[in-house]
Amino acid sequence: MDAIRAALGESTITYVGYSYGTVLGQLYAERHPDRLRAAVLDGPVDLSASADDLARTQAIAFEEALRRWADDC
């Protein structure tokens, strides 16, 4: 992303990240905070968590959402 920013001749960028783009935005902000004007991220991701932990947390949340949807039916 920083190569794109530089190629555009911009000193800072504005970034919108959805889904996996949230992680990319977080990593860019950590590495280049002075080059980020603004960022919109759809949900924070704990970058210190393992892939297994992230998958487990997501599966639990999906199961809960499905249960609530089924209850509403």
N, CA, C and O atoms as a Maestro MAE file, in Angstrom:
{
 s_m_m2io_version
 :::
 2.0.0
}

f_m_ct {
 s_m_title
 :::
 protein
 m_atom[292] {
  # First column is atom index #
  i_m_mmod_type
  r_m_x_coord
  r_m_y_coord
  r_m_z_coord
  i_m_residue_number
  s_m_chain_name
  s_m_pdb_residue_name
  s_m_pdb_atom_name
  i_m_atomic_number
  :::
  1 25 0.830 -1.190 0.000 1 A "MET " " N  " 7
  2 3 0.000 0.000 0.000 1 A "MET " " CA " 6
  3 2 0.872 1.249 0.000 1 A "MET " " C  " 6
  4 15 0.531 2.263 -0.610 1 A "MET " " O  " 8
  5 25 1.995 1.159 0.691 2 A "ASP " " N  " 7
  6 3 2.837 2.344 0.740 2 A "ASP " " CA " 6
  7 2 3.459 2.638 -0.616 2 A "ASP " " C  " 6
  8 15 3.675 3.802 -0.953 2 A "ASP " " O  " 8
  9 25 3.751 1.607 -1.400 3 A "ALA " " N  " 7
  10 3 4.277 1.824 -2.750 3 A "ALA " " CA " 6
  11 2 3.226 2.524 -3.621 3 A "ALA " " C  " 6
  12 15 3.563 3.368 -4.452 3 A "ALA " " O  " 8
  13 25 1.968 2.172 -3.427 4 A "ILE " " N  " 7
  14 3 0.886 2.831 -4.176 4 A "ILE " " CA " 6
  15 2 0.791 4.292 -3.756 4 A "ILE " " C  " 6
  16 15 0.668 5.174 -4.606 4 A "ILE " " O  " 8
  17 25 0.848 4.556 -2.439 5 A "ARG " " N  " 7
  18 3 0.807 5.931 -1.941 5 A "ARG " " CA " 6
  19 2 1.930 6.748 -2.564 5 A "ARG " " C  " 6
  20 15 1.713 7.858 -3.050 5 A "ARG " " O  " 8
  21 25 3.143 6.177 -2.543 6 A "ALA " " N  " 7
  22 3 4.299 6.884 -3.094 6 A "ALA " " CA " 6
  23 2 4.145 7.113 -4.599 6 A "ALA " " C  " 6
  24 15 4.461 8.193 -5.097 6 A "ALA " " O  " 8
  25 25 3.659 6.099 -5.326 7 A "ALA " " N  " 7
  26 3 3.483 6.224 -6.771 7 A "ALA " " CA " 6
  27 2 2.473 7.313 -7.130 7 A "ALA " " C  " 6
  28 15 2.576 7.949 -8.179 7 A "ALA " " O  " 8
  29 25 1.503 7.517 -6.250 8 A "LEU " " N  " 7
  30 3 0.511 8.573 -6.476 8 A "LEU " " CA " 6
  31 2 1.044 9.953 -6.111 8 A "LEU " " C  " 6
  32 15 0.423 10.972 -6.414 8 A "LEU " " O  " 8
  33 25 2.206 9.973 -5.454 9 A "GLY " " N  " 7
  34 3 2.794 11.253 -5.062 9 A "GLY " " CA " 6
  35 2 2.129 11.883 -3.852 9 A "GLY " " C  " 6
  36 15 2.241 13.088 -3.630 9 A "GLY " " O  " 8
  37 25 1.441 11.071 -3.074 10 A "GLU " " N  " 7
  38 3 0.729 11.571 -1.898 10 A "GLU " " CA " 6
  39 2 1.581 11.398 -0.650 10 A "GLU " " C  " 6
  40 15 2.309 10.413 -0.525 10 A "GLU " " O  " 8
  41 25 1.495 12.349 0.274 11 A "SER " " N  " 7
  42 3 2.229 12.211 1.535 11 A "SER " " CA " 6
  43 2 1.460 11.347 2.528 11 A "SER " " C  " 6
  44 15 2.053 10.702 3.392 11 A "SER " " O  " 8
  45 25 0.136 11.339 2.396 12 A "THR " " N  " 7
  46 3 -0.706 10.500 3.263 12 A "THR " " CA " 6
  47 2 -1.823 9.882 2.427 12 A "THR " " C  " 6
  48 15 -2.127 10.344 1.327 12 A "THR " " O  " 8
  49 25 -2.428 8.826 2.974 13 A "ILE " " N  " 7
  50 3 -3.552 8.188 2.290 13 A "ILE " " CA " 6
  51 2 -4.748 8.100 3.233 13 A "ILE " " C  " 6
  52 15 -4.607 8.194 4.452 13 A "ILE " " O  " 8
  53 25 -5.897 7.921 2.656 14 A "THR " " N  " 7
  54 3 -7.123 7.603 3.379 14 A "THR " " CA " 6
  55 2 -7.461 6.174 2.998 14 A "THR " " C  " 6
  56 15 -7.460 5.818 1.820 14 A "THR " " O  " 8
  57 25 -7.753 5.351 4.010 15 A "TYR " " N  " 7
  58 3 -7.934 3.918 3.767 15 A "TYR " " CA " 6
  59 2 -9.261 3.445 4.334 15 A "TYR " " C  " 6
  60 15 -9.636 3.812 5.449 15 A "TYR " " O  " 8
  61 25 -9.971 2.629 3.562 16 A "VAL " " N  " 7
  62 3 -11.189 1.965 4.027 16 A "VAL " " CA " 6
  63 2 -10.952 0.466 3.899 16 A "VAL " " C  " 6
  64 15 -10.641 -0.036 2.819 16 A "VAL " " O  " 8
  65 25 -11.103 -0.244 5.016 17 A "GLY " " N  " 7
  66 3 -10.857 -1.680 5.002 17 A "GLY " " CA " 6
  67 2 -12.033 -2.469 5.541 17 A "GLY " " C  " 6
  68 15 -12.543 -2.191 6.626 17 A "GLY " " O  " 8
  69 25 -12.455 -3.459 4.766 18 A "TYR " " N  " 7
  70 3 -13.516 -4.371 5.180 18 A "TYR " " CA " 6
  71 2 -12.942 -5.776 5.248 18 A "TYR " " C  " 6
  72 15 -12.034 -6.115 4.488 18 A "TYR " " O  " 8
  73 25 -13.454 -6.581 6.136 19 A "SER " " N  " 7
  74 3 -13.051 -7.966 6.263 19 A "SER " " CA " 6
  75 2 -11.540 -8.054 6.428 19 A "SER " " C  " 6
  76 15 -10.987 -7.446 7.345 19 A "SER " " O  " 8
  77 25 -10.854 -8.807 5.550 20 A "TYR " " N  " 7
  78 3 -9.402 -8.927 5.679 20 A "TYR " " CA " 6
  79 2 -8.704 -7.578 5.495 20 A "TYR " " C  " 6
  80 15 -7.593 -7.379 5.986 20 A "TYR " " O  " 8
  81 25 -9.349 -6.665 4.795 21 A "GLY " " N  " 7
  82 3 -8.796 -5.324 4.626 21 A "GLY " " CA " 6
  83 2 -8.615 -4.601 5.941 21 A "GLY " " C  " 6
  84 15 -7.795 -3.689 6.044 21 A "GLY " " O  " 8
  85 25 -9.385 -5.004 6.960 22 A "THR " " N  " 7
  86 3 -9.212 -4.435 8.289 22 A "THR " " CA " 6
  87 2 -7.822 -4.745 8.811 22 A "THR " " C  " 6
  88 15 -7.154 -3.867 9.358 22 A "THR " " O  " 8
  89 25 -7.381 -5.980 8.650 23 A "VAL " " N  " 7
  90 3 -6.044 -6.374 9.104 23 A "VAL " " CA " 6
  91 2 -4.979 -5.593 8.338 23 A "VAL " " C  " 6
  92 15 -4.016 -5.106 8.931 23 A "VAL " " O  " 8
  93 25 -5.152 -5.473 7.022 24 A "LEU " " N  " 7
  94 3 -4.182 -4.720 6.226 24 A "LEU " " CA " 6
  95 2 -4.100 -3.275 6.702 24 A "LEU " " C  " 6
  96 15 -3.011 -2.711 6.802 24 A "LEU " " O  " 8
  97 25 -5.241 -2.684 6.993 25 A "GLY " " N  " 7
  98 3 -5.268 -1.307 7.486 25 A "GLY " " CA " 6
  99 2 -4.597 -1.168 8.846 25 A "GLY " " C  " 6
  100 15 -3.863 -0.210 9.088 25 A "GLY " " O  " 8
  101 25 -4.851 -2.131 9.736 26 A "GLN " " N  " 7
  102 3 -4.205 -2.110 11.039 26 A "GLN " " CA " 6
  103 2 -2.690 -2.191 10.905 26 A "GLN " " C  " 6
  104 15 -1.962 -1.427 11.539 26 A "GLN " " O  " 8
  105 25 -2.224 -3.115 10.081 27 A "LEU " " N  " 7
  106 3 -0.776 -3.282 9.900 27 A "LEU " " CA " 6
  107 2 -0.144 -2.042 9.286 27 A "LEU " " C  " 6
  108 15 0.938 -1.624 9.699 27 A "LEU " " O  " 8
  109 25 -0.816 -1.453 8.303 28 A "TYR " " N  " 7
  110 3 -0.293 -0.233 7.681 28 A "TYR " " CA " 6
  111 2 -0.221 0.893 8.707 28 A "TYR " " C  " 6
  112 15 0.771 1.620 8.768 28 A "TYR " " O  " 8
  113 25 -1.261 1.036 9.505 29 A "ALA " " N  " 7
  114 3 -1.285 2.101 10.519 29 A "ALA " " CA " 6
  115 2 -0.181 1.911 11.553 29 A "ALA " " C  " 6
  116 15 0.408 2.889 12.013 29 A "ALA " " O  " 8
  117 25 0.103 0.676 11.919 30 A "GLU " " N  " 7
  118 3 1.172 0.416 12.879 30 A "GLU " " CA " 6
  119 2 2.543 0.733 12.287 30 A "GLU " " C  " 6
  120 15 3.407 1.279 12.973 30 A "GLU " " O  " 8
  121 25 2.741 0.395 11.029 31 A "ARG " " N  " 7
  122 3 4.054 0.572 10.405 31 A "ARG " " CA " 6
  123 2 4.292 1.983 9.869 31 A "ARG " " C  " 6
  124 15 5.429 2.454 9.833 31 A "ARG " " O  " 8
  125 25 3.220 2.653 9.452 32 A "HIS " " N  " 7
  126 3 3.358 3.972 8.819 32 A "HIS " " CA " 6
  127 2 2.327 4.970 9.366 32 A "HIS " " C  " 6
  128 15 1.552 5.520 8.584 32 A "HIS " " O  " 8
  129 25 2.292 5.216 10.659 33 A "PRO " " N  " 7
  130 3 1.256 6.108 11.210 33 A "PRO " " CA " 6
  131 2 1.335 7.534 10.654 33 A "PRO " " C  " 6
  132 15 0.319 8.225 10.584 33 A "PRO " " O  " 8
  133 25 2.513 7.972 10.264 34 A "ASP " " N  " 7
  134 3 2.676 9.312 9.722 34 A "ASP " " CA " 6
  135 2 2.221 9.428 8.273 34 A "ASP " " C  " 6
  136 15 2.142 10.533 7.735 34 A "ASP " " O  " 8
  137 25 1.923 8.304 7.640 35 A "ARG " " N  " 7
  138 3 1.513 8.306 6.233 35 A "ARG " " CA " 6
  139 2 0.026 8.002 6.061 35 A "ARG " " C  " 6
  140 15 -0.459 7.855 4.939 35 A "ARG " " O  " 8
  141 25 -0.684 7.909 7.169 36 A "LEU " " N  " 7
  142 3 -2.108 7.591 7.136 36 A "LEU " " CA " 6
  143 2 -2.906 8.813 7.579 36 A "LEU " " C  " 6
  144 15 -2.819 9.228 8.734 36 A "LEU " " O  " 8
  145 25 -3.682 9.388 6.665 37 A "ARG " " N  " 7
  146 3 -4.504 10.548 7.001 37 A "ARG " " CA " 6
  147 2 -5.699 10.134 7.835 37 A "ARG " " C  " 6
  148 15 -5.992 10.731 8.871 37 A "ARG " " O  " 8
  149 25 -6.395 9.084 7.359 38 A "ALA " " N  " 7
  150 3 -7.584 8.591 8.055 38 A "ALA " " CA " 6
  151 2 -7.819 7.148 7.636 38 A "ALA " " C  " 6
  152 15 -7.423 6.731 6.547 38 A "ALA " " O  " 8
  153 25 -8.472 6.387 8.520 39 A "ALA " " N  " 7
  154 3 -8.790 4.999 8.204 39 A "ALA " " CA " 6
  155 2 -10.160 4.653 8.754 39 A "ALA " " C  " 6
  156 15 -10.527 5.066 9.854 39 A "ALA " " O  " 8
  157 25 -10.909 3.891 7.976 40 A "VAL " " N  " 7
  158 3 -12.185 3.332 8.412 40 A "VAL " " CA " 6
  159 2 -12.031 1.821 8.332 40 A "VAL " " C  " 6
  160 15 -11.795 1.265 7.259 40 A "VAL " " O  " 8
  161 25 -12.168 1.164 9.477 41 A "LEU " " N  " 7
  162 3 -12.018 -0.288 9.542 41 A "LEU " " CA " 6
  163 2 -13.299 -0.871 10.109 41 A "LEU " " C  " 6
  164 15 -13.814 -0.374 11.111 41 A "LEU " " O  " 8
  165 25 -13.822 -1.922 9.482 42 A "ASP " " N  " 7
  166 3 -15.136 -2.433 9.880 42 A "ASP " " CA " 6
  167 2 -15.129 -3.206 11.183 42 A "ASP " " C  " 6
  168 15 -16.198 -3.467 11.736 42 A "ASP " " O  " 8
  169 25 -13.990 -3.576 11.688 43 A "GLY " " N  " 7
  170 3 -13.939 -4.265 12.981 43 A "GLY " " CA " 6
  171 2 -12.505 -4.561 13.353 43 A "GLY " " C  " 6
  172 15 -11.738 -5.058 12.529 43 A "GLY " " O  " 8
  173 25 -12.137 -4.265 14.574 44 A "PRO " " N  " 7
  174 3 -10.755 -4.516 14.972 44 A "PRO " " CA " 6
  175 2 -10.456 -6.009 15.063 44 A "PRO " " C  " 6
  176 15 -11.337 -6.810 15.373 44 A "PRO " " O  " 8
  177 25 -9.223 -6.369 14.792 45 A "VAL " " N  " 7
  178 3 -8.760 -7.746 14.886 45 A "VAL " " CA " 6
  179 2 -7.595 -7.766 15.865 45 A "VAL " " C  " 6
  180 15 -6.688 -6.940 15.767 45 A "VAL " " O  " 8
  181 25 -7.614 -8.690 16.794 46 A "ASP " " N  " 7
  182 3 -6.519 -8.835 17.749 46 A "ASP " " CA " 6
  183 2 -5.346 -9.478 17.036 46 A "ASP " " C  " 6
  184 15 -5.326 -10.692 16.837 46 A "ASP " " O  " 8
  185 25 -4.370 -8.669 16.651 47 A "LEU " " N  " 7
  186 3 -3.241 -9.172 15.874 47 A "LEU " " CA " 6
  187 2 -2.311 -10.055 16.701 47 A "LEU " " C  " 6
  188 15 -1.457 -10.748 16.148 47 A "LEU " " O  " 8
  189 25 -2.471 -10.034 18.015 48 A "SER " " N  " 7
  190 3 -1.638 -10.891 18.853 48 A "SER " " CA " 6
  191 2 -2.232 -12.294 18.998 48 A "SER " " C  " 6
  192 15 -1.560 -13.201 19.488 48 A "SER " " O  " 8
  193 25 -3.474 -12.477 18.581 49 A "ALA " " N  " 7
  194 3 -4.134 -13.780 18.682 49 A "ALA " " CA " 6
  195 2 -3.652 -14.702 17.565 49 A "ALA " " C  " 6
  196 15 -3.318 -14.243 16.472 49 A "ALA " " O  " 8
  197 25 -3.617 -15.992 17.841 50 A "SER " " N  " 7
  198 3 -3.235 -16.961 16.815 50 A "SER " " CA " 6
  199 2 -4.379 -17.138 15.815 50 A "SER " " C  " 6
  200 15 -5.520 -16.767 16.089 50 A "SER " " O  " 8
  201 25 -4.062 -17.701 14.669 51 A "ALA " " N  " 7
  202 3 -5.094 -17.968 13.659 51 A "ALA " " CA " 6
  203 2 -6.158 -18.905 14.216 51 A "ALA " " C  " 6
  204 15 -7.344 -18.739 13.931 51 A "ALA " " O  " 8
  205 25 -5.740 -19.888 15.007 52 A "ASP " " N  " 7
  206 3 -6.705 -20.812 15.616 52 A "ASP " " CA " 6
  207 2 -7.632 -20.084 16.571 52 A "ASP " " C  " 6
  208 15 -8.836 -20.340 16.579 52 A "ASP " " O  " 8
  209 25 -7.088 -19.177 17.378 53 A "ASP " " N  " 7
  210 3 -7.919 -18.407 18.306 53 A "ASP " " CA " 6
  211 2 -8.910 -17.523 17.559 53 A "ASP " " C  " 6
  212 15 -10.077 -17.425 17.940 53 A "ASP " " O  " 8
  213 25 -8.443 -16.884 16.503 54 A "LEU " " N  " 7
  214 3 -9.343 -16.038 15.714 54 A "LEU " " CA " 6
  215 2 -10.457 -16.865 15.080 54 A "LEU " " C  " 6
  216 15 -11.618 -16.454 15.088 54 A "LEU " " O  " 8
  217 25 -10.112 -18.020 14.536 55 A "ALA " " N  " 7
  218 3 -11.116 -18.892 13.914 55 A "ALA " " CA " 6
  219 2 -12.117 -19.382 14.954 55 A "ALA " " C  " 6
  220 15 -13.318 -19.421 14.690 55 A "ALA " " O  " 8
  221 25 -11.631 -19.755 16.129 56 A "ARG " " N  " 7
  222 3 -12.507 -20.234 17.206 56 A "ARG " " CA " 6
  223 2 -13.475 -19.123 17.641 56 A "ARG " " C  " 6
  224 15 -14.675 -19.357 17.789 56 A "ARG " " O  " 8
  225 25 -12.949 -17.936 17.839 57 A "THR " " N  " 7
  226 3 -13.784 -16.803 18.252 57 A "THR " " CA " 6
  227 2 -14.851 -16.501 17.214 57 A "THR " " C  " 6
  228 15 -16.008 -16.247 17.552 57 A "THR " " O  " 8
  229 25 -14.454 -16.530 15.949 58 A "GLN " " N  " 7
  230 3 -15.404 -16.266 14.869 58 A "GLN " " CA " 6
  231 2 -16.462 -17.357 14.804 58 A "GLN " " C  " 6
  232 15 -17.641 -17.054 14.620 58 A "GLN " " O  " 8
  233 25 -16.074 -18.606 14.948 59 A "ALA " " N  " 7
  234 3 -17.032 -19.714 14.911 59 A "ALA " " CA " 6
  235 2 -18.041 -19.604 16.041 59 A "ALA " " C  " 6
  236 15 -19.230 -19.845 15.834 59 A "ALA " " O  " 8
  237 25 -17.589 -19.247 17.220 60 A "ILE " " N  " 7
  238 3 -18.499 -19.067 18.365 60 A "ILE " " CA " 6
  239 2 -19.494 -17.945 18.072 60 A "ILE " " C  " 6
  240 15 -20.686 -18.081 18.349 60 A "ILE " " O  " 8
  241 25 -19.005 -16.839 17.511 61 A "ALA " " N  " 7
  242 3 -19.892 -15.712 17.190 61 A "ALA " " CA " 6
  243 2 -20.898 -16.086 16.114 61 A "ALA " " C  " 6
  244 15 -22.067 -15.711 16.207 61 A "ALA " " O  " 8
  245 25 -20.460 -16.826 15.083 62 A "PHE " " N  " 7
  246 3 -21.383 -17.265 14.036 62 A "PHE " " CA " 6
  247 2 -22.454 -18.190 14.609 62 A "PHE " " C  " 6
  248 15 -23.628 -18.079 14.258 62 A "PHE " " O  " 8
  249 25 -22.049 -19.096 15.486 63 A "GLU " " N  " 7
  250 3 -23.000 -20.024 16.108 63 A "GLU " " CA " 6
  251 2 -24.042 -19.268 16.924 63 A "GLU " " C  " 6
  252 15 -25.229 -19.589 16.879 63 A "GLU " " O  " 8
  253 25 -23.591 -18.269 17.665 64 A "GLU " " N  " 7
  254 3 -24.519 -17.454 18.463 64 A "GLU " " CA " 6
  255 2 -25.484 -16.679 17.564 64 A "GLU " " C  " 6
  256 15 -26.676 -16.591 17.858 64 A "GLU " " O  " 8
  257 25 -24.964 -16.120 16.471 65 A "ALA " " N  " 7
  258 3 -25.835 -15.386 15.539 65 A "ALA " " CA " 6
  259 2 -26.864 -16.325 14.914 65 A "ALA " " C  " 6
  260 15 -28.029 -15.956 14.761 65 A "ALA " " O  " 8
  261 25 -26.445 -17.524 14.555 66 A "LEU " " N  " 7
  262 3 -27.375 -18.503 13.980 66 A "LEU " " CA " 6
  263 2 -28.438 -18.895 15.011 66 A "LEU " " C  " 6
  264 15 -29.616 -19.009 14.673 66 A "LEU " " O  " 8
  265 25 -28.029 -19.101 16.260 67 A "ARG " " N  " 7
  266 3 -28.987 -19.455 17.301 67 A "ARG " " CA " 6
  267 2 -30.013 -18.344 17.487 67 A "ARG " " C  " 6
  268 15 -31.209 -18.617 17.592 67 A "ARG " " O  " 8
  269 25 -29.564 -17.109 17.527 68 A "ARG " " N  " 7
  270 3 -30.490 -15.979 17.700 68 A "ARG " " CA " 6
  271 2 -31.432 -15.861 16.497 68 A "ARG " " C  " 6
  272 15 -32.618 -15.573 16.662 68 A "ARG " " O  " 8
  273 25 -30.905 -16.082 15.295 69 A "TRP " " N  " 7
  274 3 -31.753 -16.030 14.109 69 A "TRP " " CA " 6
  275 2 -32.823 -17.121 14.178 69 A "TRP " " C  " 6
  276 15 -33.993 -16.867 13.893 69 A "TRP " " O  " 8
  277 25 -32.417 -18.337 14.557 70 A "ALA " " N  " 7
  278 3 -33.359 -19.444 14.662 70 A "ALA " " CA " 6
  279 2 -34.415 -19.166 15.729 70 A "ALA " " C  " 6
  280 15 -35.584 -19.506 15.547 70 A "ALA " " O  " 8
  281 25 -34.012 -18.554 16.834 71 A "ASP " " N  " 7
  282 3 -34.991 -18.198 17.876 71 A "ASP " " CA " 6
  283 2 -36.021 -17.206 17.355 71 A "ASP " " C  " 6
  284 15 -37.196 -17.274 17.718 71 A "ASP " " O  " 8
  285 25 -35.584 -16.289 16.510 72 A "ASP " " N  " 7
  286 3 -36.501 -15.298 15.952 72 A "ASP " " CA " 6
  287 2 -37.479 -15.912 14.958 72 A "ASP " " C  " 6
  288 15 -38.580 -15.400 14.750 72 A "ASP " " O  " 8
  289 25 -37.059 -17.014 14.351 73 A "CYS " " N  " 7
  290 3 -37.952 -17.670 13.391 73 A "CYS " " CA " 6
  291 2 -39.096 -18.329 14.146 73 A "CYS " " C  " 6
  292 15 -39.969 -18.941 13.532 73 A "CYS " " O  " 8
  :::
 }
 m_bond[291] {
  # First column is bond index #
  i_m_from
  i_m_to
  i_m_order
  :::
  1 1 2 1
  2 2 3 1
  3 3 4 2
  4 3 5 1
  5 5 6 1
  6 6 7 1
  7 7 8 2
  8 7 9 1
  9 9 10 1
  10 10 11 1
  11 11 12 2
  12 11 13 1
  13 13 14 1
  14 14 15 1
  15 15 16 2
  16 15 17 1
  17 17 18 1
  18 18 19 1
  19 19 20 2
  20 19 21 1
  21 21 22 1
  22 22 23 1
  23 23 24 2
  24 23 25 1
  25 25 26 1
  26 26 27 1
  27 27 28 2
  28 27 29 1
  29 29 30 1
  30 30 31 1
  31 31 32 2
  32 31 33 1
  33 33 34 1
  34 34 35 1
  35 35 36 2
  36 35 37 1
  37 37 38 1
  38 38 39 1
  39 39 40 2
  40 39 41 1
  41 41 42 1
  42 42 43 1
  43 43 44 2
  44 43 45 1
  45 45 46 1
  46 46 47 1
  47 47 48 2
  48 47 49 1
  49 49 50 1
  50 50 51 1
  51 51 52 2
  52 51 53 1
  53 53 54 1
  54 54 55 1
  55 55 56 2
  56 55 57 1
  57 57 58 1
  58 58 59 1
  59 59 60 2
  60 59 61 1
  61 61 62 1
  62 62 63 1
  63 63 64 2
  64 63 65 1
  65 65 66 1
  66 66 67 1
  67 67 68 2
  68 67 69 1
  69 69 70 1
  70 70 71 1
  71 71 72 2
  72 71 73 1
  73 73 74 1
  74 74 75 1
  75 75 76 2
  76 75 77 1
  77 77 78 1
  78 78 79 1
  79 79 80 2
  80 79 81 1
  81 81 82 1
  82 82 83 1
  83 83 84 2
  84 83 85 1
  85 85 86 1
  86 86 87 1
  87 87 88 2
  88 87 89 1
  89 89 90 1
  90 90 91 1
  91 91 92 2
  92 91 93 1
  93 93 94 1
  94 94 95 1
  95 95 96 2
  96 95 97 1
  97 97 98 1
  98 98 99 1
  99 99 100 2
  100 99 101 1
  101 101 102 1
  102 102 103 1
  103 103 104 2
  104 103 105 1
  105 105 106 1
  106 106 107 1
  107 107 108 2
  108 107 109 1
  109 109 110 1
  110 110 111 1
  111 111 112 2
  112 111 113 1
  113 113 114 1
  114 114 115 1
  115 115 116 2
  116 115 117 1
  117 117 118 1
  118 118 119 1
  119 119 120 2
  120 119 121 1
  121 121 122 1
  122 122 123 1
  123 123 124 2
  124 123 125 1
  125 125 126 1
  126 126 127 1
  127 127 128 2
  128 127 129 1
  129 129 130 1
  130 130 131 1
  131 131 132 2
  132 131 133 1
  133 133 134 1
  134 134 135 1
  135 135 136 2
  136 135 137 1
  137 137 138 1
  138 138 139 1
  139 139 140 2
  140 139 141 1
  141 141 142 1
  142 142 143 1
  143 143 144 2
  144 143 145 1
  145 145 146 1
  146 146 147 1
  147 147 148 2
  148 147 149 1
  149 149 150 1
  150 150 151 1
  151 151 152 2
  152 151 153 1
  153 153 154 1
  154 154 155 1
  155 155 156 2
  156 155 157 1
  157 157 158 1
  158 158 159 1
  159 159 160 2
  160 159 161 1
  161 161 162 1
  162 162 163 1
  163 163 164 2
  164 163 165 1
  165 165 166 1
  166 166 167 1
  167 167 168 2
  168 167 169 1
  169 169 170 1
  170 170 171 1
  171 171 172 2
  172 171 173 1
  173 173 174 1
  174 174 175 1
  175 175 176 2
  176 175 177 1
  177 177 178 1
  178 178 179 1
  179 179 180 2
  180 179 181 1
  181 181 182 1
  182 182 183 1
  183 183 184 2
  184 183 185 1
  185 185 186 1
  186 186 187 1
  187 187 188 2
  188 187 189 1
  189 189 190 1
  190 190 191 1
  191 191 192 2
  192 191 193 1
  193 193 194 1
  194 194 195 1
  195 195 196 2
  196 195 197 1
  197 197 198 1
  198 198 199 1
  199 199 200 2
  200 199 201 1
  201 201 202 1
  202 202 203 1
  203 203 204 2
  204 203 205 1
  205 205 206 1
  206 206 207 1
  207 207 208 2
  208 207 209 1
  209 209 210 1
  210 210 211 1
  211 211 212 2
  212 211 213 1
  213 213 214 1
  214 214 215 1
  215 215 216 2
  216 215 217 1
  217 217 218 1
  218 218 219 1
  219 219 220 2
  220 219 221 1
  221 221 222 1
  222 222 223 1
  223 223 224 2
  224 223 225 1
  225 225 226 1
  226 226 227 1
  227 227 228 2
  228 227 229 1
  229 229 230 1
  230 230 231 1
  231 231 232 2
  232 231 233 1
  233 233 234 1
  234 234 235 1
  235 235 236 2
  236 235 237 1
  237 237 238 1
  238 238 239 1
  239 239 240 2
  240 239 241 1
  241 241 242 1
  242 242 243 1
  243 243 244 2
  244 243 245 1
  245 245 246 1
  246 246 247 1
  247 247 248 2
  248 247 249 1
  249 249 250 1
  250 250 251 1
  251 251 252 2
  252 251 253 1
  253 253 254 1
  254 254 255 1
  255 255 256 2
  256 255 257 1
  257 257 258 1
  258 258 259 1
  259 259 260 2
  260 259 261 1
  261 261 262 1
  262 262 263 1
  263 263 264 2
  264 263 265 1
  265 265 266 1
  266 266 267 1
  267 267 268 2
  268 267 269 1
  269 269 270 1
  270 270 271 1
  271 271 272 2
  272 271 273 1
  273 273 274 1
  274 274 275 1
  275 275 276 2
  276 275 277 1
  277 277 278 1
  278 278 279 1
  279 279 280 2
  280 279 281 1
  281 281 282 1
  282 282 283 1
  283 283 284 2
  284 283 285 1
  285 285 286 1
  286 286 287 1
  287 287 288 2
  288 287 289 1
  289 289 290 1
  290 290 291 1
  291 291 292 2
  :::
 }
}
